[in-house]
């Protein structure tokens, strides 16, 4: 990879953002399931942004279709704010993010977006399944946290 200064700044901001968000979660609750759920959400967000910036999921990194993943992350975080970061609201937000992730995958596959890539459609299928798993796993952990706390 041929990184320039902006790439390092973005990567540093991603790592700092994840660290700060997780530190806040640690201070906010002692619920282990909630903390683990936050870690999974932050990992999913970090990986989704990083992979899209580095190589892209739908075709190459420069493919505009990859911008749909910003919507997935946006849904997760807007849902978190609407749910006031409470466990049940967070679970609903992560279910919505999983649904959005599936929708992006369906749009990419149905529209043949990224078909110029050597690994298409496997890359889109793998990424969709992988990230849907992460969103749903975090939703399950949030549900578990809501039952305990």
C-alpha positions as CSV (number, residue, x, y, z in Angstrom):
1,X,0.0,0.0,0.0
2,X,1.1,3.5,-0.8
3,X,-0.2,5.6,2.1
4,X,0.1,9.4,2.1
5,X,-0.2,11.7,5.2
6,X,-4.0,11.8,5.0
7,X,-4.3,8.0,5.1
8,X,-2.3,8.0,8.4
9,X,-4.4,10.8,9.8
10,X,-7.6,9.0,9.0
11,X,-6.3,5.7,10.4
12,X,-5.1,7.5,13.6
13,X,-8.5,9.2,14.0
14,X,-10.2,5.8,13.6
15,X,-8.1,4.2,16.3
16,X,-8.5,7.2,18.6
17,X,-12.2,7.3,18.1
18,X,-12.6,3.6,18.9
19,X,-10.3,4.0,22.0
20,X,-12.3,7.0,23.3
21,X,-15.7,5.4,22.7
22,X,-14.7,2.2,24.4
23,X,-13.2,4.1,27.4
24,X,-16.5,6.0,27.7
25,X,-18.4,2.7,27.7
26,X,-16.2,1.3,30.3
27,X,-16.8,4.3,32.6
28,X,-20.5,4.4,31.8
29,X,-21.4,0.8,32.8
30,X,-20.0,-2.2,34.6
31,X,-22.2,-4.6,32.7
32,X,-19.9,-7.1,31.0
33,X,-22.3,-8.0,28.2
34,X,-22.9,-4.3,27.4
35,X,-19.1,-3.7,27.3
36,X,-18.5,-6.6,25.0
37,X,-21.4,-5.5,22.8
38,X,-19.8,-2.0,22.5
39,X,-16.5,-3.6,21.6
40,X,-18.1,-5.7,18.8
41,X,-19.9,-2.6,17.5
42,X,-16.7,-0.6,17.5
43,X,-14.7,-3.4,15.8
44,X,-17.4,-3.7,13.1
45,X,-17.4,0.0,12.5
46,X,-13.6,0.2,12.5
47,X,-13.3,-2.8,10.1
48,X,-16.0,-1.6,7.8
49,X,-14.6,1.9,7.4
50,X,-11.0,0.6,7.2
51,X,-11.6,-2.1,4.6
52,X,-13.7,0.3,2.5
53,X,-11.0,2.9,2.6
54,X,-8.1,0.5,2.0
55,X,-9.4,-1.8,-0.7
56,X,-13.2,-1.5,-0.9
57,X,-15.8,-4.2,-0.5
58,X,-17.8,-3.5,-3.7
59,X,-15.1,-3.5,-6.4
60,X,-12.1,-1.3,-5.8
61,X,-11.7,1.3,-3.0
62,X,-12.6,4.1,-5.5
63,X,-16.0,2.5,-6.4
64,X,-18.7,5.0,-5.3
65,X,-21.0,2.1,-4.4
66,X,-18.8,1.6,-1.2
67,X,-20.3,4.9,0.1
68,X,-23.4,2.9,0.9
69,X,-21.6,1.5,3.9
70,X,-21.5,4.9,5.5
71,X,-25.2,4.6,5.7
72,X,-24.9,1.3,7.6
73,X,-22.6,2.9,10.2
74,X,-24.8,6.0,10.3
75,X,-27.9,3.9,11.0
76,X,-26.1,2.1,13.9
77,X,-25.0,5.4,15.5
78,X,-28.2,7.3,14.9
79,X,-30.1,4.4,16.3
80,X,-27.7,4.4,19.4
81,X,-28.5,8.1,20.0
82,X,-32.2,7.6,19.5
83,X,-32.1,4.6,21.9
84,X,-30.2,6.8,24.4
85,X,-27.4,4.2,24.6
86,X,-29.7,2.0,26.6
87,X,-29.3,-1.8,26.1
88,X,-32.7,-2.4,24.4
89,X,-32.4,0.6,22.2
90,X,-28.9,-0.4,21.2
91,X,-30.1,-3.9,20.3
92,X,-32.7,-2.4,18.0
93,X,-30.1,-0.1,16.4
94,X,-27.8,-3.0,15.7
95,X,-30.7,-5.0,14.2
96,X,-31.3,-2.0,11.9
97,X,-27.6,-1.9,11.0
98,X,-27.7,-5.6,10.1
99,X,-30.8,-5.0,7.9
100,X,-29.0,-2.1,6.2
101,X,-25.9,-4.2,5.7
102,X,-28.0,-6.9,4.0
103,X,-29.7,-4.3,1.9
104,X,-26.3,-2.9,0.7
105,X,-25.3,-6.4,-0.2
106,X,-28.5,-7.1,-2.1
107,X,-28.2,-3.8,-4.0
108,X,-24.6,-4.5,-4.9
109,X,-25.3,-8.1,-6.1
110,X,-28.5,-7.3,-7.9
111,X,-27.0,-4.2,-9.6
112,X,-23.8,-6.0,-10.5
113,X,-21.9,-3.3,-8.6
114,X,-18.2,-4.1,-8.3
115,X,-18.4,-6.9,-11.0
116,X,-15.1,-5.6,-12.4
117,X,-13.4,-6.9,-9.3
118,X,-11.5,-10.2,-9.5
119,X,-13.2,-11.7,-6.4
120,X,-16.8,-10.6,-7.3
121,X,-19.3,-11.7,-6.1
122,X,-17.6,-13.6,-3.3
123,X,-16.1,-10.5,-1.7
124,X,-19.6,-8.9,-1.4
125,X,-21.2,-12.1,-0.1
126,X,-18.4,-12.7,2.5
127,X,-18.4,-9.1,3.7
128,X,-22.2,-9.0,4.0
129,X,-22.3,-12.2,6.0
130,X,-19.4,-11.2,8.2
131,X,-20.7,-7.8,9.1
132,X,-24.2,-8.9,9.5
133,X,-22.9,-11.5,12.0
134,X,-21.1,-8.8,13.9
135,X,-24.2,-6.5,14.0
136,X,-26.4,-9.3,15.1
137,X,-23.9,-10.6,17.7
138,X,-23.7,-7.2,19.3
139,X,-27.5,-6.9,19.2
140,X,-27.7,-10.2,21.1
141,X,-25.2,-9.0,23.6
142,X,-27.1,-5.8,24.1
143,X,-30.3,-7.8,24.7
144,X,-28.5,-9.9,27.2
145,X,-27.2,-6.8,28.9
146,X,-30.7,-5.4,29.1
147,X,-32.0,-8.5,30.9
148,X,-29.2,-8.5,33.4
149,X,-29.0,-4.7,34.2
